[in-house]
Amino acid sequence: MVKLAFYKANGPKARIDDKIIAKYTNGPYSHVEIVIGKIMYSSSPRDGGVRRREHRFDTAVWDYINLENIEISKIVEFYNVTKRDKYDWMGIFGFIVPFKDREKEWFCSEWCSMALKIAGFKPLWTKDPAKISPNRLYKVVQNGIDRF
């Protein structure tokens, strides 16, 4: 089973940067991870880029959504190709000021969206991962479509 874990910007462990990201992306979330079993995959500024690590399930900090019909092997394969890629700071600022997307650099929702797109999540097939914030990804997954 594949889950998406959305980090609550107003949760007990949230920092000021979480609150700023959530505010500028119009929603309650500042970060997103793909969770497979007990392992979480994403790109994190706290860890310098694309990485995986053990996930501690905590509903005070995370909201979870289960996804079906996702090819787990494709997510793991994408991780193996990108695991040394850096965090995309310029991409984050691209939600405020237009910047060209940078190759080999990913922000969390960009990485997760691309991984899900590759793994067969149809609502993302026509979307540009560089334009998807954690809050927009949440809406796409909840609705099955992008409503804005």
Secondary structure, DSSP 8 states (H G I E B T S, - for coil): -EEEEEEETTSTT--HHHHHHHHHTTSSEEEEEEEETTEEEEEETTTTEEEEEE----TTTEEEEEE-S--HHHHHHHHHHHTT-EE-HHHHHTTTS-----TTEE-HHHHHHHHHHHTT-GGGTTS-GGG--HHHHHHHHHHSS---
